[in-house]
Amino acid sequence: MATASEEFLATLRATFRLEAEEHLQAISSMLLEMEKTPSARPAPAVVENVYREAHSLKGAARSVDASEIEAICQSMESIFGSWKRELAIPDAKTLDSIHNSLDRIQAMLGGDKSEPVKSAEPAAEPRLPEAEKPLAIQTVRIAMDKLDTQLMKVEEMLSVKGMAADRAKDVRELSGRFESWRRQWGRVSAGARGLRQTLEQTHETETPMVSAGLVDFLEWNADYVRSLEERLLSLVAQTQRDHHAVARHVDDLVEESKKLLTLPFSTISGVFPKLVRDLCRDQNKEADLTITGNEIELDRRILEEIKDALIHILRNCVDHGIESPAQRIAGGKAARAAIGLTVSPTTGGKVEVCVRDDGAGVDIERVKESAVKLGIISAGDAKSLGEREALGLVFHSEVSTTQTVTAISGRGLGMAIVREKTEKLGGRVSIESRRNVGTTLRIVLPVNLATFRGVVVSAGGCPCAVPTRHVERVLRIKPTDIQTVENRETIRVDGRVVALARLDAVLGLATAARDETAKIPVILINSGEQRIAFAVDEILREEEVLVKPLPRPVSRIRNISGVTVLDSGKPMPVLSVTDLIASARAAGGMNPAAVGGTKPVVAAKRILVVEDSITSRMLIKGILESAGYKVQIAVDGVEAFTRLREQAFDLVVSDVEMPRMDGFGLASRIREDKKLCDLPVVLVTALESHQERERGIDAGASAYIVKSSFDQSNLLEAVRRLV
């Protein structure tokens, strides 16, 4: 019987086989396109794509230790790289050789590492290992974007569930109104009967006839209303049954659909042991990583986001936490350190990811020194901080316990990224540490991303939702409760000064007129150690919110993390708490101590973005402006250099491949100019080979970011480090 590790390896290899088939098909198709015009220079886009496919296949092969496939891909990369640099062009012999290499890889995927047999007889169906055959027969490959789209449609059924609940409530309330009618009719029904008896005893003609008709109508009306009540009571029961049926079916459909996009934690953890091994080897340290809970399933989107955070944590474990073997032995520990990564389910549809090491622990005094140096807290406040509060400082940007910046860590950004990604997913992170005993980080995450509880408020006449998990309290304050501290409006909550901002002003909405004597609704929110109060027009309700991502091209709007749809069909923005706090601070010159937050970005920093692609240009510009920088743009190196000679900038972010003057040329010109030679230059490019990186550094680039691994945090990390 196969062990759990053997089954996992079989599953991993089967997954690799499916992925590799796609890469091979893509490479083959592009090579066939090139063969239509042999010995001609291929289109740069085609070369770029075939190069990327080979690179991706190489990386996938490395992850499953398919060293022979990796070596073949490395050779193909070299050939494609020469085509990219226009050192060679595809010829028939080279193309034949590459096709043969693809055939060999295909044969390896089928279990035969020899060259494929070329025969008129059809090749036999490759035999799969038994552990891989459920996977091969009982699975269907569906593109993830299709599943995402389908899940979103299913999740929209939650609004149908909400509407059914509202209709059931409306019918119940309507039924309740008959109680008032019964009471009123009970008061006058005896009088109506008495009036009929009186009319029957009188002998007058006209008046008795009119009065008798009125009494007849009242009695008929009473019977008619009773029949309506009975019918309505029946509808109440039916509506209630329908509501429960709809709710049950929608909940079941949503839950089952979510399972289509849940994957075991093992899908991302497979690379972690090798990562720890390689990091230890680079630093002459020894450690074993033990992973527990690989079978726990989470939303694919959560796994994708949390993977980077866990890599940062493991890097810190090795670089900062674990001592050298000699130090560990001297301290009475085993030479090999122990790192544990545990995933376990908790209550409320959440999981806890716990990373422990038995290293040196966090040097709290160095953390305080770093925070004081950065201006996050004062020296006096640092002395009064307890151990828990001091440990929380490690999640602030640029706080580090080491003065040395290495390729692994030391910039003080890793733990800030961990908190940013965790809170983006609706989770929370905490840290515990004992000097010379070890450190434990706990990340609590939802299993699924689809819905969350949100507090709906009105600001500037517009409704918007704030995640309940970030809402510490809602309250109403008097205008006289607002005090000005260092030119900033503040209030006191539980004896502590908390900065106050107007939500409509932060969001750029029209500010509604306020009654200067009326109480002001306030929502107190927090993000990690940061707290801020926002004055709103009205606090409406708390409800379950279905978050949908913003569509392109507005997929990244400051202060907004997504959108939900009200029962009326109107969209309502879901606010990003992290962005709100940053925006409030930038807008009002907020005192960091009042917020308990990180060091603000200096708004005066000026950055020149050089990019010929309008899409990339707007993306980079939006990211930098969202972080508080002032940005100007240029479409190529010539325009950029002209602007640099005319205006002062603090940093340049440039693409490499541009018309007239490329990024390498621009960096060289900047370094040759006496006035500009110290200006930092960040190159963002699709050129990812070692030679291209060296060329960028030789040209004078301060940082080199490859587009294939580009994300917002990488760019901002480089910029903050350089300005």
C-alpha positions in Angstrom: 0.0 0.0 0.0 1.3 3.4 -1.0 2.3 5.8 1.9 0.8 9.3 2.2 4.0 10.8 0.9 4.1 8.5 -2.1 0.4 9.3 -2.9 1.2 13.0 -2.7 4.2 12.7 -4.9 2.1 10.7 -7.4 -0.5 13.5 -7.4 2.2 16.1 -7.8 3.7 14.4 -10.8 0.4 13.8 -12.4 -0.4 17.5 -12.0 3.0 18.4 -13.5 2.3 16.1 -16.4 -0.9 18.0 -17.2 0.8 21.3 -16.9 3.7 20.2 -19.0 1.4 19.1 -21.8 0.1 22.6 -22.0 3.6 24.1 -22.2 4.7 21.6 -24.8 1.7 22.3 -26.9 2.2 26.0 -26.7 5.9 25.8 -27.6 5.2 23.4 -30.5 2.5 25.7 -31.9 4.8 28.7 -31.9 7.7 26.8 -33.4 5.4 25.7 -36.2 4.4 29.3 -36.7 8.1 30.2 -37.1 8.7 27.4 -39.6 6.3 29.2 -42.0 9.1 31.7 -42.6 12.3 29.8 -42.1 15.6 31.7 -41.7 13.7 34.9 -41.1 13.7 36.9 -37.9 10.6 35.9 -35.9 8.2 38.4 -34.3 9.5 39.6 -30.9 6.2 38.8 -29.2 6.4 35.1 -30.5 10.0 34.8 -29.3 9.1 36.3 -25.9 6.1 33.9 -25.5 8.1 30.8 -26.5 10.9 31.8 -24.1 8.4 32.2 -21.3 6.8 28.8 -21.9 10.1 27.1 -21.8 11.0 29.0 -18.6 7.8 28.0 -16.9 8.2 24.4 -17.9 11.7 24.4 -16.5 10.4 25.8 -13.2 7.7 23.2 -13.0 10.1 20.4 -13.8 12.4 21.6 -11.0 9.6 21.5 -8.5 9.1 17.8 -9.0 12.9 17.0 -9.4 12.5 16.2 -13.1 16.2 17.1 -13.7 16.4 15.8 -17.2 13.4 17.8 -18.4 14.8 20.8 -16.6 18.1 20.4 -18.4 16.4 20.2 -21.8 14.4 23.3 -21.0 17.6 25.1 -19.9 19.1 24.4 -23.3 16.0 25.6 -25.1 16.0 28.7 -23.0 19.6 29.5 -24.2 18.5 29.1 -27.8 15.4 31.3 -27.4 17.5 33.8 -25.5 19.8 34.2 -28.5 16.8 34.8 -30.7 15.6 37.4 -28.2 18.9 39.2 -28.3 19.0 38.9 -32.1 22.2 37.0 -31.9 20.8 34.2 -34.1 17.7 33.4 -36.1 15.7 30.2 -36.3 16.9 27.9 -39.0 15.5 24.5 -40.0 18.2 22.5 -38.3 17.7 24.3 -35.0 13.9 24.0 -35.2 14.2 20.3 -35.9 16.5 19.9 -32.9 14.0 21.7 -30.6 11.1 19.6 -31.9 13.1 16.5 -31.1 13.7 17.8 -27.6 9.9 18.3 -27.2 9.4 14.7 -28.4 11.8 13.5 -25.8 10.1 15.4 -23.0 6.8 14.0 -24.2 8.2 10.5 -24.0 9.5 11.2 -20.5 6.1 12.3 -19.4 4.8 9.0 -20.5 7.3 7.2 -18.3 9.9 6.3 -21.1 13.1 8.3 -20.9 14.5 7.0 -24.1 14.1 8.6 -27.5 10.7 8.1 -29.0 10.5 5.2 -31.4 9.5 6.4 -34.9 7.5 3.7 -36.6 4.6 3.2 -38.9 2.9 1.3 -36.1 0.9 3.5 -33.6 2.6 4.0 -30.3 1.2 2.1 -27.4 -0.7 4.0 -24.7 1.8 5.0 -22.0 1.2 3.1 -18.8 0.6 5.2 -15.7 1.4 4.3 -12.2 -1.6 2.9 -10.3 -1.6 5.9 -7.9 -2.0 8.3 -10.8 -4.7 6.4 -12.8 -8.1 8.2 -10.4 -6.6 11.3 -11.2 -6.3 10.4 -15.0 -9.7 8.9 -15.4 -11.9 10.7 -12.8 -10.9 14.3 -13.4 -11.8 16.9 -15.9 -9.6 19.9 -16.7 -11.4 23.2 -16.6 -9.7 26.6 -16.8 -9.6 28.3 -13.4 -11.1 31.5 -14.9 -14.2 29.6 -15.9 -14.5 28.2 -12.5 -14.1 31.6 -10.9 -16.8 33.0 -13.2 -19.1 30.2 -12.4 -18.6 30.5 -8.7 -19.2 34.2 -8.8 -22.5 33.6 -10.5 -23.5 31.0 -7.9 -22.5 33.4 -5.1 -24.8 36.0 -6.6 -27.6 33.6 -5.6 -27.0 34.8 -2.1 -28.7 38.0 -3.0 -31.7 35.9 -4.1 -31.6 34.3 -0.6 -31.6 37.7 0.9 -34.5 38.9 -1.2 -36.5 35.8 -0.2 -35.9 36.6 3.4 -37.0 40.2 2.9 -40.2 39.2 1.2 -41.0 36.7 4.0 -40.4 39.4 6.5 -42.7 41.8 4.6 -45.5 39.3 4.5 -45.2 38.6 8.2 -45.3 42.3 9.0 -48.4 42.7 6.7 -50.1 39.8 8.5 -49.3 41.5 11.9 -51.4 44.5 10.9 -54.6 42.5 11.1 -54.1 42.3 14.8 -54.7 46.0 15.0 -57.8 45.7 12.8 -59.2 42.9 15.0 -58.8 45.1 18.1 -60.6 48.0 16.4 -63.4 45.9 15.1 -63.9 44.3 18.5 -64.5 47.7 20.0 -67.3 48.7 17.5 -68.8 45.3 16.5 -71.1 45.3 19.6 -72.3 48.8 18.7 -73.0 47.7 15.2 -75.2 44.8 16.4 -77.0 47.1 18.8 -77.6 49.6 15.9 -79.2 46.7 13.9 -81.5 45.9 16.7 -82.6 49.5 17.1 -83.2 49.8 13.4 -85.4 46.7 13.3 -87.6 48.2 16.0 -88.2 51.5 14.3 -90.9 52.1 11.6 -89.3 55.1 9.8 -88.5 54.5 6.1 -85.5 56.3 4.6 -83.2 56.6 7.5 -83.5 53.0 8.6 -82.8 51.8 5.1 -79.6 53.8 4.8 -78.4 52.8 8.3 -79.3 49.2 7.7 -77.3 49.2 4.5 -74.3 50.6 6.4 -74.6 47.9 9.1 -74.9 45.2 6.5 -71.7 46.5 4.8 -69.8 46.6 8.1 -70.7 43.0 8.9 -69.9 41.9 5.3 -66.6 43.9 5.4 -65.6 42.2 8.7 -66.2 38.7 7.1 -64.3 39.8 4.0 -61.3 41.1 6.0 -61.2 37.8 8.0 -61.1 35.8 4.8 -58.1 38.0 3.6 -56.4 37.4 6.9 -56.8 33.7 6.6 -55.5 33.8 3.0 -52.6 36.0 4.1 -51.8 33.6 7.0 -51.6 30.8 4.5 -49.2 32.9 2.3 -47.1 33.7 5.3 -46.6 30.0 6.0 -46.0 29.3 2.3 -43.5 32.2 2.0 -41.7 31.0 5.0 -41.4 27.5 3.6 -40.2 28.9 0.3 -37.6 31.1 2.0 -36.2 28.2 4.0 -36.1 26.0 0.9 -34.4 28.7 -1.2 -31.9 29.4 1.6 -31.1 25.7 2.0 -30.6 25.1 -1.7 -28.5 28.3 -2.2 -26.3 27.6 0.8 -25.8 24.0 -0.4 -25.1 25.2 -4.0 -22.6 27.8 -2.8 -20.8 25.4 -0.5 -20.5 22.7 -3.1 -19.4 25.3 -5.7 -16.7 26.6 -3.3 -15.3 23.1 -3.1 -14.5 23.2 -6.8 -12.0 25.9 -6.0 -10.6 24.6 -2.7 -7.2 22.9 -2.9 -5.2 21.1 -0.2 -2.5 23.2 1.5 0.0 20.7 0.0 -0.4 22.5 -3.4 1.8 25.4 -2.1 3.8 23.7 0.6 5.7 21.4 -1.6 8.4 24.0 -2.3 8.9 25.0 1.4 11.2 22.2 2.4 13.6 22.9 -0.5 13.4 26.6 0.3 14.5 26.0 3.9 17.2 23.6 2.8 18.6 26.1 0.2 18.5 29.0 2.6 20.3 27.0 5.3 22.9 25.9 2.8 23.5 29.6 1.8 24.0 30.6 5.5 25.8 27.5 6.7 22.9 26.6 9.0 21.0 23.4 9.6 17.3 23.0 10.0 14.5 20.5 9.4 11.0 21.7 8.3 8.1 19.6 9.5 4.7 20.3 7.8 1.5 19.2 9.4 -2.0 19.6 7.9 -1.1 19.4 4.3 -4.5 17.8 3.6 -6.5 20.9 4.9 -8.3 22.5 2.0 -8.6 26.2 1.4 -9.8 28.5 -1.3 -7.3 28.6 -4.1 -7.3 32.4 -4.0 -6.3 32.3 -0.4 -3.5 29.8 -1.0 -2.1 31.9 -3.8 -2.0 35.1 -1.7 -0.7 33.5 1.5 2.2 31.6 -0.2 4.3 34.7 -0.5 3.6 35.6 3.2 4.8 32.1 4.3 7.9 32.4 2.2 8.7 35.7 4.0 8.2 34.0 7.4 10.4 31.0 6.5 13.1 33.4 5.3 13.0 35.2 8.6 13.1 31.9 10.5 16.3 31.0 8.8 17.9 34.4 8.6 16.9 35.9 11.9 15.7 33.1 14.1 17.9 30.1 13.7 21.5 30.2 15.1 24.5 28.6 13.5 25.2 25.0 14.6 28.1 26.2 16.8 26.0 28.8 18.5 23.2 26.3 19.1 25.5 23.7 20.6 27.1 26.4 22.8 23.6 27.3 24.0 22.7 23.7 24.8 20.6 23.0 21.7 20.8 20.4 19.0 22.9 21.5 16.0 20.0 21.1 13.7 17.1 23.6 14.3 13.5 22.6 14.1 10.9 24.6 12.1 7.3 23.5 12.3 4.5 24.6 9.9 1.1 23.5 11.1 -2.3 24.0 9.5 -5.4 23.3 11.6 -9.1 24.1 11.4 -10.6 26.4 13.9 -14.2 27.6 14.6 -16.2 29.8 12.4 -15.0 28.4 9.0 -11.4 29.5 9.6 -8.0 27.8 9.7 -4.9 28.6 11.7 -1.5 28.5 10.0 1.2 28.3 12.7 5.0 28.6 12.1 7.3 27.8 15.0 11.1 27.7 15.3 13.4 26.9 18.2 15.8 29.7 17.4 17.1 32.7 19.2 13.8 34.5 19.4 13.1 38.2 18.7 15.4 40.8 20.2 12.7 43.2 21.5 15.1 45.9 22.4 16.4 46.1 18.8 12.8 46.2 17.6 12.2 49.2 19.8 15.4 50.9 18.7 14.4 50.4 15.0 10.9 51.8 15.6 12.2 54.8 17.4 14.8 55.5 14.7 12.0 55.4 12.1 9.8 57.8 14.1 7.0 55.2 14.6 7.1 55.8 18.3 9.0 58.1 20.7 11.8 56.9 22.9 9.6 57.5 25.9 6.7 55.4 24.5 9.2 52.6 23.6 10.2 52.3 27.3 6.7 52.0 28.4 5.7 49.3 25.9 4.9 45.8 27.1 6.3 42.8 25.5 3.2 42.1 23.3 3.0 45.7 22.1 6.7 45.7 21.3 6.5 42.5 19.3 3.7 44.0 17.3 6.1 46.6 16.0 7.8 44.0 13.8 4.8 44.2 11.4 5.5 47.9 10.6 7.3 48.6 7.4 11.1 49.0 7.6 11.3 47.8 11.2 14.2 45.3 11.4 16.4 43.7 14.1 19.5 43.7 11.9 21.6 46.4 10.4 22.7 44.2 7.5 20.7 43.9 4.3 21.2 40.6 2.6 19.6 38.9 -0.4 17.4 37.0 2.0 16.1 39.7 4.4 17.0 42.7 6.4 15.0 45.4 4.8 12.2 45.3 7.4 9.5 44.7 4.8 8.9 40.9 5.1 6.6 41.0 8.2 4.8 44.1 6.9 4.0 42.2 3.8 2.8 39.3 5.9 0.3 41.5 7.7 -0.8 43.3 4.6 -1.6 40.0 2.8 -3.2 38.4 5.8 -5.5 41.4 6.4 -6.3 41.6 2.7 -7.6 38.0 3.0 -9.7 38.9 6.0 -7.4 37.2 8.5 -5.2 38.3 11.4 -1.6 37.6 12.4 0.1 37.5 15.8 3.5 36.8 17.1 4.9 35.2 20.3 8.6 35.0 21.1 10.9 34.0 24.0 14.6 35.0 23.9 16.8 31.9 23.1 13.7 29.7 23.1 12.0 30.5 19.8 9.3 32.3 17.9 5.8 31.4 16.9 3.7 33.2 14.3 0.0 32.5 14.0 -2.1 33.4 11.0 -5.8 32.9 11.2 -7.5 32.8 7.8 -11.0 32.2 6.4 -11.4 28.9 4.4 -13.2 30.8 1.7 -13.2 34.4 0.4 -16.7 34.7 -1.0 -18.7 36.5 1.8 -18.0 38.3 5.1 -19.9 40.4 7.6 -19.9 44.1 6.8 -21.1 47.2 8.6 -23.0 49.4 6.1 -22.6 53.1 6.6 -23.5 56.2 4.6 -20.9 58.8 3.7 -21.6 61.7 1.3 -25.0 60.2 0.6 -23.5 57.0 -0.6 -23.7 53.6 1.1 -20.5 51.6 1.6 -19.5 48.5 3.6 -16.7 48.2 6.1 -15.5 44.6 7.0 -16.9 43.9 10.5 -13.6 42.2 11.5 -12.0 45.7 11.4 -14.8 47.5 13.2 -13.8 47.9 16.8 -16.8 50.0 17.9 -19.6 52.2 16.6 -20.5 55.3 18.7 -22.1 58.7 18.6 -20.2 61.7 19.7 -21.1 65.3 20.5 -19.3 68.1 18.4 -17.8 69.3 21.7 -16.0 65.9 22.1 -13.8 66.7 19.1 -10.4 68.1 20.2 -7.6 69.4 18.0 -4.1 67.9 18.7 -1.2 69.0 16.5 -3.6 70.4 13.9 -5.5 67.1 13.8 -9.1 66.4 14.9 -9.1 63.7 17.6 -11.5 62.1 20.1 -11.0 60.1 23.2 -12.0 56.5 23.4 -11.5 54.6 26.6 -9.1 57.3 27.7 -6.9 57.1 24.6 -6.6 59.7 22.0 -7.7 58.5 18.6 -7.4 60.4 15.3 -10.7 61.4 13.7 -11.3 61.7 9.9 -14.4 62.5 7.8 -15.1 59.4 5.7 -16.8 61.5 2.9 -13.7 63.7 2.7 -11.3 60.8 2.6 -13.3 59.1 -0.2 -13.5 62.4 -2.1 -17.3 62.6 -1.9 -19.5 65.6 -1.5 -19.6 66.7 2.2 -23.2 66.9 3.5 -24.3 69.8 5.6 -24.3 68.9 9.3 -26.3 70.1 12.2 -23.7 71.6 14.5 -25.6 70.6 17.6 -26.5 67.0 16.6 -24.5 64.0 17.6 -22.2 62.5 15.0 -22.1 58.8 14.1 -18.6 57.4 14.3 -17.1 54.1 13.3 -13.8 53.1 15.0 -11.7 50.8 12.9 -8.4 49.1 13.4 -5.8 47.3 11.3 -3.2 45.5 13.3 -2.0 48.1 15.8 -3.5 51.1 13.9 -6.8 52.7 15.0 -8.7 55.6 13.6 -12.2 56.9 13.9 -14.3 57.9 10.9 -17.2 60.3 11.1 -20.1 59.2 8.8 -23.5 60.4 7.9 -25.3 57.4 9.2 -24.6 53.8 10.5 -27.2 51.7 8.7 -26.9 48.0 9.5 -24.7 45.0 9.6 -25.2 42.3 7.0 -23.6 39.4 5.1 -21.7 40.9 2.1 -20.8 39.1 -1.1 -17.6 40.7 -2.4 -16.9 40.9 -6.1 -13.6 42.1 -7.5 -13.6 45.4 -9.4 -13.6 44.9 -13.2 -10.7 46.1 -15.3 -9.5 48.8 -15.9 -10.6 50.0 -12.4 -9.3 46.8 -10.7 -7.1 48.9 -8.3 -8.9 52.0 -6.9 -7.6 53.5 -3.8 -9.7 52.9 -0.6 -11.9 50.3 -2.3 -11.2 46.5 -2.2 -14.2 45.3 -4.1 -17.9 45.8 -4.7 -21.1 44.1 -3.6 -24.6 44.3 -5.0 -27.6 45.4 -2.9 -31.0 43.7 -3.1 -32.1 46.6 -5.2 -29.5 45.7 -7.8 -27.3 48.8 -7.1 -23.6 48.3 -6.5 -22.1 49.3 -3.2 -18.3 49.6 -2.6 -16.5 47.6 0.0 -13.8 49.7 1.6 -10.2 48.8 2.1 -9.3 49.5 5.8 -5.6 49.6 5.1 -6.0 52.2 2.3 -8.4 54.2 4.4 -6.0 54.7 7.2 -3.2 55.6 4.8 -5.4 58.0 2.9 -6.6 59.7 6.1 -3.0 60.1 7.3 -1.8 61.5 4.0 -4.8 63.9 3.8 -4.6 65.4 7.2 -1.0 65.2 8.2 -2.0 62.8 10.9 0.3 62.3 13.9 1.6 58.7 13.7 1.3 58.4 17.4 -2.4 59.2 17.3 -3.0 56.3 14.9 -0.4 54.0 16.3 0.6 53.3 12.8 3.5 53.1 10.5 5.8 55.8 9.2 3.9 57.8 6.5 5.2 58.1 3.0 6.7 61.5 2.3 4.2 63.1 -0.1 6.9 65.3 -1.6 8.8 62.5 -3.2 8.7 62.8 -7.0 9.0 59.8 -9.3 9.4 59.7 -13.1 7.8 56.7 -14.8 9.2 55.8 -18.2 7.2 53.2 -20.1 6.0 53.1 -23.8 3.1 50.8 -23.0 0.1 52.9 -21.9 -1.3 49.9 -19.9 1.9 49.3 -18.0 2.4 53.0 -17.6 -1.0 53.6 -16.0 -0.6 50.5 -13.8 2.8 51.6 -12.3 1.6 55.2 -12.0 -1.5 54.1 -10.1 0.4 51.9 -7.7 2.9 54.7 -6.9 0.2 57.4 -6.5 -1.8 55.1 -4.3 1.3 54.9 -2.0 1.4 58.7 -1.8 4.1 59.6 -4.4 3.9 62.3 -7.0 4.3 60.8 -10.4 5.0 62.1 -13.9 5.3 60.0 -17.0 7.5 59.8 -20.1 7.0 57.5 -23.1 10.7 56.7 -23.9 14.2 57.3 -22.7 14.7 60.5 -24.8 11.7 62.2 -23.4 12.6 61.0 -19.9 16.1 62.4 -20.0 14.8 65.7 -21.3 12.4 65.9 -18.3 15.2 65.0 -15.9 17.3 67.9 -17.2 14.4 70.3 -16.7 12.9 69.1 -13.4 14.0 67.5 -10.1 13.0 63.9 -9.4 13.8 61.6 -6.5 13.7 58.4 -8.5 13.1 56.9 -12.0 11.1 53.8 -12.7 11.8 52.7 -16.3 10.9 49.9 -18.7 13.9 48.5 -20.7 12.5 47.8 -24.2 11.4 51.2 -25.6 11.8 53.1 -28.9 14.5 55.8 -29.4 16.3 55.2 -26.1 15.8 52.0 -24.1 16.1 51.7 -20.3 19.7 50.5 -20.4 20.6 53.6 -22.4 18.7 55.9 -20.1 20.3 54.5 -17.0 23.8 54.9 -18.6 23.0 58.6 -19.6 21.9 59.3 -16.0 25.1 57.9 -14.5 27.2 59.9 -16.9 25.5 63.2 -16.1 27.2 65.0 -13.1 23.9 66.4 -11.9 21.9 63.2 -12.1 24.6 60.5 -11.4 23.2 59.8 -7.9 19.6 59.5 -9.0 18.1 56.0 -8.2 16.9 54.1 -11.2 14.6 51.1 -11.0 14.3 49.0 -14.2 11.1 47.0 -14.7 11.4 44.6 -17.6 10.4 41.3 -19.2 14.1 40.5 -19.7 14.9 38.0 -17.0 18.1 36.2 -18.0 21.2 36.5 -15.8 23.0 38.3 -18.7 20.3 40.9 -18.9 20.3 41.5 -15.2 24.1 42.0 -15.3 23.6 44.4 -18.2 21.1 46.4 -16.2 23.4 46.6 -13.2 26.3 47.5 -15.4 24.2 50.3 -16.9 23.7 51.8 -13.4 20.3 50.4 -12.3 19.7 50.6 -8.6 17.1 47.8 -8.7 16.0 45.3 -11.4 12.4 43.9 -11.3 11.3 41.2 -13.7 7.8 41.6 -15.0 7.1 37.9 -14.7 7.4 38.2 -11.0 6.2 41.8 -10.7 3.6 42.7 -8.1 2.7 45.8 -6.2 4.7 44.9 -3.1 7.9 44.3 -5.1 7.8 47.7 -6.7 7.0 49.6 -3.5 9.6 47.7 -1.6 12.3 48.8 -4.1 11.1 52.4 -4.2 10.9 52.8 -0.4 14.4 51.3 0.0 15.8 53.8 -2.5 14.1 57.1 -1.6 
